[in-house]
Amino acid sequence: MIAKKNIFYRNIKCVVIGVLLILFVIGGWMRLVILNEERSDKMTFYLLSTKDRIEQTLKNSHTACITLAMTINDNGEPQNFEQVAEELIKSNNDFDAVQLVPNGIIKYVYPLEGNEKALGLDILNKTEDPIVSYEANKTILQKNIYFSGPFELKQGGIGIIGRIPVFKNNTFWGFSAVVIKLSTFFDNAGLSKWQNEEFSIQFSKTNPFEKEKQFYVKENPSPYGYNYVETQLSNESWKLYIIDNKRGTFYFDLLLEFIMFLCLFLLCVIGIDYFFKKFIFLEQKIIIQEDKLLENEKLFKAVFDGAAIGLIRINKKSRKIELANGHFNKMLGYESDELLGKTTSQISFPEDRMQNEANLSLLAQNKITHFTVQKRYLHKEGYPVWCNLTVSEFTDNKKTEYYLGVVENISHQKEIELKNRINQIRFESLFNDSPIPMWEEDFSEIKAYLNSLNLSDKSENEITEYLNSNPKVIENCIKKIKIIEVNKACLKLHHADNKKHLIQNLKNLFPNEAHETFKKQIISILLNKKQFKEETITTTVNGELKHINFQWKVMTEFENNYERVIITTEDITERKQHEQLVINSQEKINNLINTIEGIVWEVEKEGFVPVFISDKVETILGYKKEKWLQDPHFWINTIYEEDREKVIKDYFALSKESDQFTQEYRMVSKSGNLIWIRNYISVVKNKDSDDTVRGIMVEITKFKEVKLNLNASLEILTNQNKRLLNFSHIVSHNLRSHSSNILAISHLIENTTCEIEKNDYFKMISDVALELNQTLSNLNQLTISEENPNSQKNVINLYDAVESGIAYQRVAIRLAKATIENNIPKDLFISFNEDYLNNVIYNLLSNALKFRNPNEKTEVNFKAFIKENHLFFEISDNGLGIDLEKNKGKLFQMNKIFHLNISTRGLGLFMTKNKIEAMGGTIDVESKVGIGTKFTIKMPIIN
């Protein structure tokens, strides 16, 4: 019997020892799991909090980039870059500098100090580090912000560049960028001041070419070889790690606990063996049970207290809280054991207490086995805390029944739901009560259909050509429109009773004329534009035509699929009718104005800004009226340069003296012709607005030409009379001299008887007759030169004419050993009688050779140029020169000789002057004795 009992006790002992061993293993394993989870949760907490700080830094940088990009106007020029950049740097410590990078070249940097070396860097093509260009081009492809780096900065140090591509008119303009030094990035993320001894933090980036990770927190180890948790940042090549520094210590502590539990286990075995030896089976069994309960209690408490979610134990009868873990206490702001003894209703929000009691009653009546409900608890400070509560019934080893509640804090989720609900209510209120007709439509099927046609990579012109060739596409798109909602104003605009009534008549609302607008919408969708605006027409359900300002915008978060689009159709019918009335009235006024044979104009008195110009400006001056209206200085700039200063001066003087006055001046037409204008000007004084100036410019070119011709004719007659008078004096003087000589010799013949003397006197009479004949020949030549040669004028190349004159006198030039230079432009022409011009060149060149300085090598220079609408023809030499102080008044008279020792008749300069003046020109002279002479011929320029 004893042996049987011993066997029985031995078996019981083995069973107990085995159970203890199993519990020891399970307990150790659970302890390991719990510790691992706690440590992992702790590492995850640090990881996510650090990630949040990094993501916030990147979001702030993203906002700064967008703000900076908004300084670029439609012409691609930054406006107020320095001011905006300075404000961004002052208000945000998440980055160190900002940049604008047109066409990939850094041109704008703030602050400039310390960043000078970055200016001019071409980040798309010419960078020392290929990763820089690679990531810059990647930013353009993504069309979103991309944070490049870390890498070596051109201005020194290691940093991160956040770039957002900027597009103007669907064309890449460049980048808006922020520069974040790595030290600044680590400071803001808390990496540089990491003081946790248990864990290390590490930051890495994957090299896009070598596919290897690079670690940047130099003072901390890489995660490999350690226990760690990691997370991917918004930049897909970046990773953040939390590394367990005390993993070895953790296992060492666990080993100590294992040894302790092993010792405890051995003690238990020894105790059991001891009690079995004493045959105290019952007491041994009680001890074993107590140990077992103790371990279970410890295990339960460890799980209960260490849970990362709220746990409460509720007494089934009293419904009081018997146990609450730390997470639940912290959730409601209580210290440990403060909640014990309170009922669940006492800590529930008043409006949720009745539901709480009802659910517990159903549980007590066994009508339900558990329940889950969203309810509000009262925080210790009095505000509600939204929680998700799950309650189930349990029974412990002592047959005690209790409720176990699992509580999850959902306050943040509820706050988001509330905000969404408020926003939705506001949106619905704004939508329904808006005075502007609004539609909410779904274009997602249109978008999908268009994508299936493979038109997304086509240009706007190619898409337009495709739609014109395939009108069925437009019809299919119209059928795929889904109307989600319309507001009251929309129903009112189309005279529809309700939404159903409107949809039934949808096809009739947009006539054929509006299909062009819908085609433009399709093009906008294919080009991924997020908004559209166009003035078009529509009809009511009754067929009444309406003009509308049609526009739509894709709602945020639906930019990719166009699932929600808000459309406004503002009624502008009345405005269009008024505009048409104004247009009709303006057309009548314009028609009346354009019948006036003159340019009708109006400007603001201050600043002379053009307000109106009639179409006659193009007929009279050749300029487009738009060009005149766009340039405030156009009128002044088209006034002929010689008249401009006087016209402006007279205008301001006359406008002060009178409200009405007239000016005459010349203007330059678009073709370059001079147009004479008579401007009738009136100053209009307005009470309610600035004063204006109006007028009519009438062309008087023909009138002026007639007047000028009359004056020219008068001048010609006057000159002819002067020449005639001069000729009469010459004839009288010369003939009287010869007649006096003949008369005197006749008296001598009559008074002498000597035949020899008579023969001498007859010979003298013969000489006088020869001189008289020469005088008559000279007078005849002069008479011929006085004839009007205008009908014989030719357009002559002046360079060629001078060359011919030089060739004609080449023998005389060779004998004089003279140097002749022809510096006249070869493309210069003169209007002159050809014989006259040859004679002028011959006379002036022969004089230069004849009156040369024997002590100097003779040099003659021909030169011509255009100045002030005249042609200047100069012949200069280094000959004997003329004393102009004594002889200037006689220089061009007939029979005047200035060098007695040289044979000459004194007719050359006289004939030259007459020929030049007969051609409408003038001749002037500059000369110094012993230096030389320069003759200057001035002729009107030919067109």
KARA-V874404 format. One record per pair of residues at least 4 apart in sequence whose C-alpha atoms are under 6 Angstrom apart, sorted by the first residue. I is the first residue (numbers start at 0). J is the second residue. Records with the same first field share a line. If there is no record, write none. Layout:
I: J ; J
This chain:
1: 5
2: 6
3: 7
4: 8
5: 9
6: 10
8: 12
12: 16
13: 17
19: 23
22: 26
23: 27
24: 28
25: 29
26: 30
29: 33
31: 35
35: 39
36: 40
46: 241
52: 188
53: 188
56: 93
64: 175 ; 176
68: 175
70: 77 ; 78
71: 75 ; 76 ; 77 ; 78
72: 76
80: 84
81: 85
87: 91
94: 178 ; 179
95: 178 ; 179
96: 109 ; 177 ; 178
97: 108 ; 109 ; 176 ; 177 ; 178
98: 107 ; 108 ; 176
99: 107 ; 174 ; 175
100: 104 ; 105 ; 106 ; 173 ; 174
101: 172 ; 173
102: 172 ; 173
103: 121 ; 122 ; 123 ; 173
104: 119 ; 120 ; 121
105: 118 ; 119 ; 120
106: 118 ; 119
111: 115
114: 154
116: 154
117: 153 ; 154
121: 125
122: 126 ; 132
123: 132
130: 134
138: 145
139: 164
142: 164
143: 163
144: 162 ; 163
145: 161 ; 162
146: 160 ; 161
147: 159 ; 160
148: 159
149: 158 ; 159
150: 157 ; 158
151: 156 ; 157
152: 156 ; 157
157: 181
158: 179 ; 180 ; 181
159: 179
160: 177 ; 178
161: 176 ; 177
162: 174 ; 175 ; 176
163: 174 ; 175
164: 173 ; 174
165: 172 ; 173 ; 174
166: 170 ; 171 ; 172
185: 189 ; 190 ; 191
186: 191
197: 244 ; 245
198: 242 ; 243 ; 244
199: 241 ; 242
200: 240 ; 241
201: 216 ; 239 ; 240
202: 214 ; 215 ; 238 ; 239
203: 213 ; 214 ; 237 ; 238
204: 212 ; 213 ; 236 ; 237
205: 210 ; 211 ; 212 ; 236
206: 210 ; 211
222: 242
226: 242 ; 243
227: 241 ; 242 ; 243
228: 240 ; 241
229: 239 ; 240
230: 238 ; 239
231: 238
232: 237 ; 238
250: 254
257: 261
260: 264
266: 270
267: 271
268: 272
269: 273
271: 275
272: 276
274: 279 ; 283
275: 279
279: 283
289: 293
292: 296
295: 299
296: 300
297: 301
299: 303
300: 304
301: 305
302: 306
304: 324
308: 326
309: 326 ; 327 ; 405 ; 406
310: 323 ; 324 ; 404 ; 405
311: 322 ; 323 ; 403 ; 404
312: 320 ; 321 ; 322 ; 402 ; 403
313: 318 ; 319 ; 320 ; 321 ; 401 ; 402
314: 318 ; 319 ; 401
315: 401
318: 342
319: 340 ; 341 ; 342
320: 339 ; 340 ; 341 ; 342
321: 339
328: 332 ; 333
331: 378 ; 379
332: 379
344: 352
346: 376 ; 377
347: 352 ; 376 ; 377
348: 375 ; 376 ; 377
361: 366
362: 367
369: 390 ; 391
370: 389 ; 390
371: 388 ; 389
372: 387 ; 388
373: 386 ; 387
374: 385 ; 386
375: 383 ; 384 ; 385 ; 386
376: 383 ; 384
377: 381 ; 382 ; 383
378: 382 ; 383
384: 410
385: 409 ; 410
386: 407 ; 408 ; 409
387: 406 ; 407
388: 405 ; 406
389: 404 ; 405
390: 403 ; 404
391: 402 ; 403
392: 401 ; 402
393: 400 ; 401 ; 402
394: 398 ; 399 ; 400
395: 399
419: 423
422: 426
426: 430
427: 431
428: 432
429: 433
431: 486
434: 488
435: 488 ; 569
436: 488 ; 489 ; 567 ; 568
437: 485 ; 486 ; 489 ; 566 ; 567
438: 484 ; 485 ; 565 ; 566
439: 483 ; 484 ; 564 ; 565
440: 481 ; 482 ; 483 ; 563 ; 564
441: 481 ; 562 ; 563
442: 561 ; 562
443: 560 ; 561 ; 562
444: 448
445: 476 ; 479
455: 525
457: 461
466: 470
490: 494 ; 495
493: 539 ; 540
494: 539
495: 500 ; 501
508: 537 ; 538
509: 513 ; 537
513: 536
523: 528
524: 528
529: 552 ; 553
530: 551 ; 552
531: 550 ; 551
532: 549 ; 550
533: 549
534: 547 ; 548 ; 549
535: 547
536: 545 ; 546 ; 547
537: 544 ; 545
538: 542 ; 543 ; 544 ; 545
539: 543
545: 572
546: 571 ; 572
547: 568 ; 569 ; 570 ; 571
548: 568 ; 569
549: 567 ; 568
550: 566 ; 567
551: 565 ; 566
552: 564 ; 565
553: 564
554: 563 ; 564
557: 561 ; 562
581: 585
585: 589
586: 590
589: 593
597: 695 ; 696 ; 697
598: 613 ; 615 ; 616 ; 695 ; 696
599: 612 ; 613 ; 694 ; 695
600: 611 ; 612 ; 693 ; 694
601: 610 ; 611 ; 692 ; 693
602: 607 ; 608 ; 609 ; 610 ; 691 ; 692
603: 607 ; 608 ; 691
604: 690 ; 691 ; 692
608: 631
609: 628 ; 631
616: 620
617: 621 ; 622 ; 623
620: 668
621: 669
622: 669
627: 633
637: 666 ; 667
638: 643 ; 666
639: 643 ; 665 ; 666 ; 667
645: 649
646: 650
649: 653
650: 654
658: 681 ; 682
659: 680 ; 681
660: 680
661: 678 ; 679 ; 680
662: 677 ; 678
663: 676 ; 677
664: 675 ; 676
665: 674 ; 675 ; 676
666: 673 ; 674
667: 671 ; 672 ; 673
668: 672
674: 700
675: 698 ; 699 ; 700
676: 697 ; 698 ; 699
677: 696 ; 697
678: 695 ; 696
679: 694 ; 695
680: 693 ; 694
681: 692 ; 693 ; 694
682: 692
683: 690 ; 691 ; 692
684: 690
685: 690
703: 707
719: 723
722: 726
727: 731
728: 732
729: 733
730: 734
731: 735
735: 739
748: 757
791: 832
792: 831 ; 832
793: 830 ; 831 ; 832
794: 829 ; 830
795: 828 ; 829
796: 828
797: 828
798: 823 ; 825
812: 816 ; 817
817: 857 ; 858
818: 858
819: 858 ; 859 ; 860
820: 860
821: 861
822: 861 ; 862
823: 862 ; 863
837: 841
839: 911
840: 844
841: 845
842: 907
845: 849
846: 850
847: 851
850: 878 ; 879
851: 878 ; 879
852: 878 ; 879
858: 876
859: 875 ; 876
860: 874 ; 875
861: 873 ; 874
862: 873
863: 871 ; 872
864: 870 ; 871
865: 869 ; 870
868: 940
869: 938 ; 939 ; 940
870: 937 ; 938 ; 940
871: 936 ; 937
872: 935 ; 936
873: 934 ; 935
874: 933 ; 934
875: 932 ; 933
876: 931 ; 932
877: 930 ; 931
878: 931
879: 928 ; 929 ; 931
880: 926 ; 927 ; 928 ; 929 ; 931 ; 932
881: 926 ; 927 ; 928
882: 928
883: 887
886: 890
891: 908 ; 909
892: 909
893: 905 ; 906 ; 909
894: 904 ; 905 ; 906
895: 905
896: 905
913: 917
915: 920
916: 920 ; 921
920: 937 ; 938
921: 936 ; 937
922: 935 ; 936
923: 934 ; 935
924: 933 ; 934
925: 932 ; 933
926: 931 ; 932
927: 931
